Amino acid sequence: MIEKKRNLFDNDNESISCLNCVENEGKVKWRQFYLDLKDLFNDVNTMKKLDKRNNLILVRVKCMINKLEDDIDQDEDDGTLLNVYLIKLYEWLFEMYVEFEQFDLANLIAKQKLLSSYKFFLPRNHPSIGLLLLKIVKLMNNGDECKKSISYLKEANDVLKVCFKENSQIFNVINELKAVCL
């Protein structure tokens, strides 16, 4: 039992190492990561409450995304929890790009990162998928991609008709977007 827990000598027989120390070192690293993430959550929520445009928060979100993507690549487990945090960070990045009126970047994040993640983690007809698809349609209509947005609008309609009644306000939005695209 003790042999399983401790590796007293490394390959060179020069230093002593303990698996418990290595495990604790990893826990300290993750603990610091979660504390940093919690601070970022608080800062983003404070920014939203104060309605301020803060480029520093945007940079911090991008840095945390890069760190998290690296950690997911190196994670030996399935990384599900890390992926959930990554999705939240991409949602914030998406919202910030929209707020800063960088619609092309927001559209890119929504299509390439959020939509595929939502479709992987959520049930096929989850309302979050339908609402994200509507956001993508709106962003595409701001640009030159109105005709291309029709497929996203059709998919959003198919998802949302399972979730909402036919007389729901969401279908008024869908019809307005359909009128703009056609």
Helices and strands as residue ranges (DSSP letters): H 2-5, E 6-7, E 17-18, H 19-50, H 55-74, H 80-99, H 103-109, I 110-114, H 115-121, H 127-142, H 149-163, H 169-181
